[in-house]
Each structure stands twice: as structure tokens, then as C-alpha cells.
């Protein structure tokens, strides 16, 4: 065996290691953190703790699944937190007509926000980060204009959605499971899912191949905003109050972090639904662990920032050095 063969072998192993970490690192980290909590966190292993963790992870998980769809197109959506606030602001305006109508209007408001973002990106050609940054500011302002101060929501339907359960499983967790299955089906079993991945991998080639790039991009942003609105509705139902000023703040950071550490690259062309779920669970468990041991929430936010930078380095840094 020559020295060149040995060098090639070492490079192959390094590439294998990086690829393995990208694919499975989030699962290893999640399992390790669970084991650490079993050892050091009192009352970690019980049904009440599991139920609480699942309820708290639901908004981040649902928003992250929508974010993953957009990131797979090589885009980004910074307006998801504002869309959540907008959905929450709309609910008190229509709750007098029943919870079903109020929720429907909130979801339509989210879908419309996504259509605006998608149109700016797909039809006008605005960079995704610029288009959604503008909508983040405008959407939050509109939500505050419509909702204003905190408003209590005393509706039996909303209360049932926020606090009810089936066989011990909360409705909000069931909604998250349904959303996860639907997104997985969209990505793995539909033409639209394959088109999303193809456009993220090479938009120019997709255009030449005759794919409806504009329509697919528009749909991706509508899906993302619609799921953000779902998260906003669930948070509102859970708290029994509409708080457009605070609801959804920094949600874009949590969603992007969950997607990236779950293995979906910011360069587009791939989407990992299971990895995104694991990423959201890992972030929730990190926050819960810090709270359980009296570590300030600000430290958890900084930890998220460090995690996303490290995940992006694994995806892009080694490639750049080569």
C-alpha cells in the first residue's frame, strides 16, 4: 500500500466520520442527555415529566417542520414568530362566533402571510432572508395593532384543545404527531416533496427541467407559515390567552436550530423529518435540564446559538476548508 493510498484512506474515514455525525449526531446527543438527566435530575423518570416535556416541545416542533420545508428549498423564513403572534391576535376577534371559526381565520391569516412571503421570493425575486425579515417586523406590528394587550380567551372549545387529552395523550401532542406524519408524507411520498428537494439542490437545473419552481417555492412558504399559525393557535389554547407582544419571540432561532442540528443542510436539497423531530426534542430537553438545575433561561438561549453555529460548521466548515 502506497502513502497516497493511506492518505486517501484517512480522508475517506474523515469524510465518513463527518457524514455519520451529520446523520446521527442529534440522536446520540439526545440519548446522552436523557441518560444524564436520569442520573442527575430528580423525578425525571415519571409520566408527569414526560407529558410536560412533550407539551412544551410541540410549538417548536411544528414550526421547525415548516422551517425544514423552506430550508430544503435553500430558503429561510424569519417571520414564523410574527405569524404565530398574528394567529394569536386574530383569535379574540372571532372567538365570539365559535372556536372553529376563530381557529380557521387564524390559519387563513397564517397561510396568507406565507403567500406574501412566497410571492416576494418566487415571483419578485427578493432574497428569502430579506423578504421574511420585512414580514417579521410588519407581521409583529400588525399583530400588536390587532391584538394589543393580553386578552383572556374563555371558550370551551379552546380550553378543550389546550388542556384536553385522549387516553392520557394531550390534544396538542396529537396535533403535533399528525403534523409530523403529514410533513413526512409530503416529503417522502408526493411529487411536491421531490420537487422541493430538487429545487433546493439546483434551482437552475429545475427550471431547465420544466419544474414549476415559482409555484413550488410559494407552496413551501405557505406550508411554513400555516404550521407557524397552527403553533400559535395551540399556544393560545394552552395559555387561554392571546399575547401578540410576546408570543413567538425568538421562535425562528429555535426552529432553525432544530432543523440544522437535525441534519437538514442550510444549502438546501435535503430534508430530514425525523432529525428535525429529534432536534426539537433535544432543544427542549436542554432548556428543561437547565431550568431543573436553576440555570437562567438566558444561558439556554446562548447554548442554542452555540449549537446552531457548531451544526452549521459541521455542514459547511469542513467543505470550505477542503
Protein Blocks (a to p, Z undefined) as FASTA:
>chain_A
ZZklmmmmmmmmmmmmmmmmmmmmmmmmmmmmmmmmmmmmghklcfklmmmmmmmmmmmm
mmmmmmmmmmmnopacfklmmmmmmmmmmmmmmmmnojklmmmmmmmmmmmmmmmmmmmm
mmnopafklmmmmmmmmmmmmmmmmnmpadddddfklmmmmmgceehiafklmmmmmmmm
mmmmmmmmpmklmmmmmmmmommlmmmnopafklmmmmmmmmmmmmmmmmmmmmmmmnop
acfklgophklmmmmmmmmmnopafkgoiacfklmmmmmmmmmmmmmmmmmnopafklmm
mmmmmmmmmmmmmmmmmmmmZZ
